[in-house]
Amino acid sequence: MGSRSRILLYFMIAAVFLVVGITIRLPQLLEEPVSKSTGEVAIGGDFTLVDPKGNTVTNKDLLGSYTLMYFGYTFCPDVCPTGLQTAASALDLLPMRKSNKVVSLFITVDPERDTPEVMGEYVKHFHKSLVGLTGTVEQVTQTAKAYKIYFKKVVEEGKPADEYLMDHSAFQYLMGPDGKYVTHFPHGISPEDMAEKLKAYIR
């Protein structure tokens, strides 16, 4: 067999293996979830929490509105007040036709101290549209997990156990009317920059 015939034979064998491999793999490819290739961010999901009036609030109640979500706690010394004030100022900078489409939420990561009453008093200091949400430890943990929020109790040495701090994620989410992630805003963003980005996303 000449060298040209041998090369041709090798190509034919390789082609047979390729066809067989695709045939075996094709059903498996068709069964794999499409979400792996859609590029959607897996942030958000079902949750059940309580507002300051004791009413149950779920993710389904937010459908139809844009939702600005911030996770923190009322005993936070500086990060949370700064973030909430930034969001409040940004909302005030929006045209009314756009700000009216936004629901603003402050969700505690410290449900042991942040009762509905405490949350209700706290959010009054920031914006009229801000709603504070709390719940059981299990409900808050489930919500934080769905929204990829990190939080951890930190007890400083020499201090009483009930005077703890909470380490937590400090960015804010914008969720769309369909309940899906739109974008997020980092801690330290200016109200003006946040307002401009909100204007661009809110239709």
Summary of the structure (lengths in Angstrom):
residues: 203
radius of gyration: 25.1
end to end distance: 70.9
largest distance: 90.3
contacts: 551
relative contact order: 0.17
helix: 42%
strand: 21%
